[in-house]
Amino acid sequence: MIYELRLYSVSPGRMADVHDRFNIHFPALFAKHGVNCVGRWNAVAGPDAPRFVYLMAYRDYAEREAVWASFYQDSEWGRIRAETNAGHEMVERHDLFFLKPNVAWTADAAPDQAVGGLHELVQQQIAPGQNANANSFLKETWLPLLREAGARVLGVLDMAAGAGMQKIVLLHAWPDAASWHKGRRFLDTNEVLRAQFAAQRKSLGTAIFQRAEINLLDPAPGATIRAGLGRITG
């Protein structure tokens, strides 16, 4: 399966209009055309704010193309777009990425369980040529320590297409902002991680994890985020 991640930079003062579009106008239209939106968020911190983030799941690229071809040909979309824009584009910029499940992604909860709290979207740059080592590092060290720090792992995904291909995309859920702060301090000062990064630099000439783009997310009004993110495992 594949995921499509969209990050919208929203015109100031228009975030409520975006939520209205998704809560009032899109449910019937998405259902009509088979758009499976599995997550919607407000970015409360991160680049290009204010930002609206949403995630869709598909069986494959062919389904994705068929779904959106049908959607964009529907005159109802044109009407909704004109009505909700109200003479001014509410979305100033959008970034789009295609993702696929990473081998290190294992479920932290039943797929249908609702997950609240403060969510974190991390686009983690990986050192060139280190994908296999990155997957081992994720599975054996990073994800266990992240869970120990208090986070729930929602998703671990490989960047399949989009800007900055050498990336792993991580979605975490923290109980609240205080837990996030405490968890980040735990990770930043953890001696196991410090030793791992030092060993990577010595043996590989670089740390496997490099720079990261981070957005802190609140589930959007009207959205319920499920632990499985619509993942197809069969």
N, C-alpha and C positions, 0 to 999 in steps of 0.2 A: 504494500500500500504506500501511498504518498500523502504528504501534508502540504498545504499551501499556507504560508504565513504572510500576512499583510500588516504593514505598519503605516498608519496614516498620520501625517502631520496636519493637524486641524487648525483652521483659521480661529484666532482668538475669539472667545465668546460663543463658539458654535458647537462645543462638545455636546451640549444637551440636544441640539438638532440631530447630531449623528446618532445619539441614543434613541431618539424618537424614530428615526428612519429604520433602525434595526428592531425596535420593539413594536412599532405600530404598523409599518408598511412592509417590512421584509418577511415576517414569518410565513404568510400565505404564499408569497412569491418564491421564497426559498423552497418551501415544501412542493410547490408546483413543478419546479425545475430540478429538484434533487440536490440542492446545495446543502451539504452537511456541515454546518458551522458548529464546531465543538468547543469553542472558547472565544470570549470577548472580554477585553480589559480596557481600563484607563491606565495609561502610564503616568504614575505620580512622581516619578523621577527618572531622568535619563535624557539622551539627546533629542533634539527636534521637538521639544514639548510646545504645546500640548499634543499628545499622541494617543491615538486609538489603535488598539492591536486586536486582530482576530485571526483565528486559526480554523482551517477547513480540512476535512479528511476525505480521501477518495480511494477507490480500489486501485486505480492506476491512472496514467496520464490520459488514456483514451476517455475514461469516464469524466475526467476534469474538463477536457475539451468539449465533450458533448453537453455537459451541464451548463457551461458558460455560453456556448453558442446558442443554446435554447434560451437562456436567461436574457442575453443582450438583444435577441430578436423580438422579445416580448414588448409590445407597445406600452404595457403597464409599467415597465421599468423606466421608459422615457418620461412618462407622466409623473411617476414618483420622484425621479431625479430632478425634474424641473420644479415640482412643487416644494420639495424639501430644500433645494438650493436657494430658492426664493430670490433669484437674480444674482447670486454671488456664490461661487464655488466654496463649499465648506471644507473640502479637502485640498490643501495647498500642494501636497507632495505625497506620493506613496512609494514604499519600498516593498518588493514582492520576492519571496524566497520559496523554493521547493525543497522539501525535507523528506527524509526517509528514516524509519526507525533504526537506531544504532543497536548493535549486538549486545551492548551493556545495559540496555533498558529492560529492567524487570519491574513488575508491579509492586507498589508500596501499599495498595489497598484494593478492595473490590472495585471493578471497573465503573460501576454505577454510583459509587459513593460520591456525594457532593463534597467539594473541597473549597473551603473559604480561606480567610486570612489574607496575608500579604504575599503575593506571588512575585517571582523573580524570573525574568527572561535574560539569559546569558548567551551571547554569541561569542563563543570561545575560539580564538584563533589557535590553530595547531601548527607547530613547526613543520616546515615542508618535509614530506617523505616519512612522517612519523605517525601515520594513521593507525597502524597496527599497535605500535607502542602506546598510543593515546588510548586506544580501547582497553588495553590491559591495565593502564594506569587508572582509568575511570572505574573499571570493575573492581580492582583489587585495593585501591587506595582512596581515590577522590570521592566516589559515591558513598562508601561506608563512612568516611569522615564527615561528609555532608549530612548524612542521616544522624550521626552522633552529635553534630552541632545543633540538631533540632529541626532540620528541614525534611519535608516529604518530597520525594522525587516524582514529578508529574510526567516528565518526558525527557528522553535522551535521543537526539536526532542528528543525523548527518546532513550537512548542507549539500543538496543535489544540484541546485542551480540558484544563482543569485550573486550579488556582489560579495567578494571575499570567499571563494569556494573552499579554502582550507579551514573550515570551521566545523565545530560541533555546537549544536544549539541545545541548551539545557533549560528546562522549566522546573522551578522549585516552588513549593508552598511553605511559608512560615506561619506560625500561629498569629503573629502580630509584628509590628515594627520593632518592638523591644527585643523580640526573639531573633529577628534578623540582625540587629546590631550585635547582640551577644554572639550569635553564630558566626558572623564575619570576624569578630575578634578572635574567636576560637580557631578559625581556619588560618587567619593571618599569623598567629603565634604558635601554631601547632608544630612541635618538634619533628614529628614523623614526616609532615609535608616538607618542612625545611630540609630535612635530610634527603628526601626523595628528589627534590629539585636540585640540590647540590650534586647528587649522584648523576642525575641526568646531564647536568652541565659538564661534568667531568668525562662521562662516557660518550655523550653525543655532541658536545660542544654547544648545547643550547638546552633550555628547559622545554619540555614538550608543550606545556601550556604557555602561550604568549599573551598578547594584549586581549582584552575582552570588552565588548560593548554590553552594558547592563541597563535594563529597564526594570524598575520596580512597578508592579502592577496591582491595581485593585480590580476584582471582577466587576464588569460593567453592570449598571443598573438593569435588572431584568434577566441577567445571565446566570446560569448555574454551570459551574465548571465541574465536570465529572473526572474522577481519578484516572480513568482509562483513556481519556481524550479521543474516544471513538475508535480506539485501536482495533484492527482486525488481526487476530493472532492465529487463526486457522489456516 
